[in-house]
Amino acid sequence: METAMPFERKAWESVGFYRGGRPTWPCPNCRAETMRIVDESFVVDETNESRDANLAWEPVDGPQEEVYRGRFSCMLRCQTEACKEPRAVVGTVSYAPAGEDEDGAPNWEQYFLPLYVCPSPAIFQIPAGTPEGVIRELRRAFRLFWCDPGAAVNGDGSVRS
Ligand SMILES: [Zn+2]
């Protein structure tokens, strides 16, 4: 009997990263944890609300980083030579304290939190020999689960509120 793989989703759930962190993620094709960000694909932009808040910012109000909100997108690529599978990621950007300087003041750095991944992380490994139609439906369920864990458990496709 085949043992269940750890949920690939765990590698993504509420796991953010700093730009210099160079994280790796599992590959949906070869399953190795060898997916890295393609540097030239990394794009960050600030939201209008954040831009307005920063324009109105006064030094007495505290650190400017606390009002910054942005969005990012990037491509990942599997580093395994024989695979090179691509994956796309989008998410939010904020600033978070990443350690302290010598005076004990926090070092604020941009913090990236993935919200959507294509293809969506598998909730479990699909066993070899699974019919193509079932694989399609499972992948669809993985996508739904990623966006809304409640929606994927309703067999009739309805979405609970
Ligand atoms: Zn791979």
Boltz pocket constraint, residues with backbone or C-beta under 6 A from the ligand:
constraints:
  - pocket:
      binder: B
      contacts: [[A, 27], [A, 28], [A, 29], [A, 30], [A, 31], [A, 32], [A, 78], [A, 79], [A, 80], [A, 83], [A, 84], [A, 85]]
      max_distance: 6.0
